[in-house]
């Protein structure tokens, strides 16, 4: 494989794994939040009377978990592709 094709494969693999990791992190957060609090975390488009603290907590936890999962997935994919 040429360097250009390998680079494209690495980028595509990184994007796919990052998206999958972000999706999985979001599903996990929804599951845990629902089990602990009895309802799904508030979404930006919801017009419920959720407290600001709950909205801020949901945004912080979701953002941190998704960012971390994307970084770990991208690094893992890059490490896997360099070993091949």
Secondary structure, DSSP 8 states (H G I E B T S, - for coil): --HHHHHHHHHHHHHHHHHHHHHHHHHHHHHHHHHHHSS----TT--S---HHHHHHHHHHHHHHHHHHHHHHHHHHHHHHHH-
